[in-house]
Amino acid sequence: MTERTIHTGDIVQHFKRETLTEEEIKENKYLYKIIGFAEHTETGEKLVVYQALYGDFGMYARPYEMFMGKVDKEKYPDIKQEYRFERIEMKWTRIFLNDYLNPILEAAFICLSMTRDTCMKRDLTR
């Protein structure tokens, strides 16, 4: 059996994504970007640092073993996804980047060329 791996920059989905409505899926709920890896200062335990791609774009850290672990089928018998987090196909990553992230980055670059006050007042929505 090939060992599962994740890399900085990977986009992963949490198994609870299976339970979402179409609207929640469009909001990228339970999608995360792997920011990197860290070591717990007291225990030396390897941690995964990841960021939500929805809501307030929160940053989280979870023990690597837990992050890579299997879904508890006794607690979640109807979930089809095998692992707690799984990398998503690049096709979906491109859709996310093109439809969602690129307008945000474009707005950020526009703001970089303005003063703070001008940027804050400008409507950057489409």
C-alpha positions as CSV (number, residue, x, y, z in Angstrom):
1,M,0.0,0.0,0.0
2,T,1.3,3.5,-0.9
3,E,1.6,5.9,2.0
4,R,-0.6,8.9,1.8
5,T,1.2,12.2,1.8
6,I,0.2,15.9,1.7
7,H,2.3,18.8,0.6
8,T,2.4,22.5,1.3
9,G,-0.1,24.2,-1.1
10,D,-2.4,21.1,-1.5
11,I,-6.1,21.7,-1.3
12,V,-7.9,19.2,0.9
13,Q,-11.5,18.5,1.9
14,H,-12.8,17.4,5.3
15,F,-15.0,14.4,5.3
16,K,-18.0,16.5,6.6
17,R,-18.1,18.1,3.1
18,E,-20.3,15.1,2.1
19,T,-23.1,16.4,4.4
20,L,-23.3,19.9,2.8
21,T,-26.1,21.5,0.7
22,E,-25.3,22.7,-2.8
23,E,-25.2,26.3,-1.5
24,E,-22.6,25.4,1.2
25,I,-20.5,23.5,-1.4
26,K,-20.4,26.7,-3.5
27,E,-19.1,28.6,-0.4
28,N,-16.1,26.2,-0.3
29,K,-17.1,25.0,3.2
30,Y,-14.7,22.4,4.6
31,L,-12.1,23.1,2.0
32,Y,-8.6,23.9,3.3
33,K,-5.2,24.8,1.9
34,I,-2.1,23.2,3.5
35,I,0.1,26.1,4.7
36,G,2.9,23.9,6.0
37,F,4.1,21.8,8.9
38,A,5.2,22.6,12.4
39,E,6.7,20.9,15.4
40,H,5.1,21.2,18.8
41,T,7.6,23.0,21.0
42,E,7.0,20.8,24.1
43,T,6.4,17.3,22.6
44,G,8.1,17.4,19.2
45,E,4.8,16.2,17.7
46,K,4.4,17.0,13.9
47,L,1.5,19.3,13.2
48,V,-0.2,20.2,10.0
49,V,-0.9,24.0,9.6
50,Y,-3.9,24.7,7.3
51,Q,-6.2,27.5,6.4
52,A,-9.9,27.4,5.7
53,L,-10.9,28.5,2.2
54,Y,-14.3,29.8,3.4
55,G,-15.8,32.0,6.1
56,D,-13.1,34.0,7.9
57,F,-10.3,32.0,6.4
58,G,-9.2,30.8,9.8
59,M,-5.8,29.2,10.4
60,Y,-5.6,25.9,12.2
61,A,-3.0,23.3,13.4
62,R,-3.8,19.7,14.0
63,P,-1.5,16.7,14.9
64,Y,-0.3,15.1,11.6
65,E,-1.4,11.6,12.7
66,M,-5.0,12.9,13.4
67,F,-5.1,14.9,10.2
68,M,-4.1,11.9,8.1
69,G,-6.3,9.5,10.1
70,K,-9.3,7.6,8.9
71,V,-12.9,8.6,9.5
72,D,-14.4,7.0,12.6
73,K,-17.0,4.8,10.8
74,E,-18.8,4.0,14.1
75,K,-19.4,7.7,14.8
76,Y,-20.0,8.6,11.1
77,P,-21.4,5.4,9.4
78,D,-22.9,7.2,6.4
79,I,-19.6,9.0,5.4
80,K,-18.1,7.5,2.2
81,Q,-14.7,9.4,2.4
82,E,-12.1,7.1,3.9
83,Y,-9.8,9.7,5.5
84,R,-10.5,12.7,7.7
85,F,-8.9,15.0,5.1
86,E,-8.3,14.1,1.5
87,R,-6.5,16.0,-1.3
88,I,-8.9,17.1,-4.0
89,E,-8.4,16.8,-7.7
90,M,-6.6,19.6,-9.5
91,K,-9.7,20.2,-11.6
92,W,-11.5,21.4,-8.6
93,T,-8.5,23.4,-7.4
94,R,-8.4,25.3,-10.8
95,I,-12.2,26.0,-10.5
96,F,-11.7,27.4,-7.0
97,L,-8.7,29.5,-8.1
98,N,-10.3,30.9,-11.2
99,D,-13.8,31.5,-9.9
100,Y,-13.1,32.6,-6.3
101,L,-9.5,33.4,-5.4
102,N,-8.4,35.3,-8.5
103,P,-11.0,38.1,-8.0
104,I,-9.8,38.4,-4.4
105,L,-6.1,38.6,-5.5
106,E,-7.0,41.1,-8.2
107,A,-8.8,43.3,-5.6
108,A,-5.7,43.1,-3.4
109,F,-3.4,44.2,-6.2
110,I,-5.7,47.1,-7.0
111,C,-5.5,48.2,-3.3
112,L,-1.8,48.0,-3.3
113,S,-1.6,50.8,-5.8
114,M,-4.0,53.0,-3.7
115,T,-3.8,54.8,-0.4
116,R,-5.4,52.9,2.5
117,D,-8.4,55.2,2.7
118,T,-9.1,55.1,-1.0
119,C,-8.9,51.3,-0.9
120,M,-11.2,51.0,2.0
121,K,-13.9,53.2,0.3
122,R,-13.8,51.5,-3.1
123,D,-16.4,48.8,-3.9
124,L,-14.3,45.9,-5.1
125,T,-17.2,43.5,-5.6
126,R,-18.4,42.4,-9.0
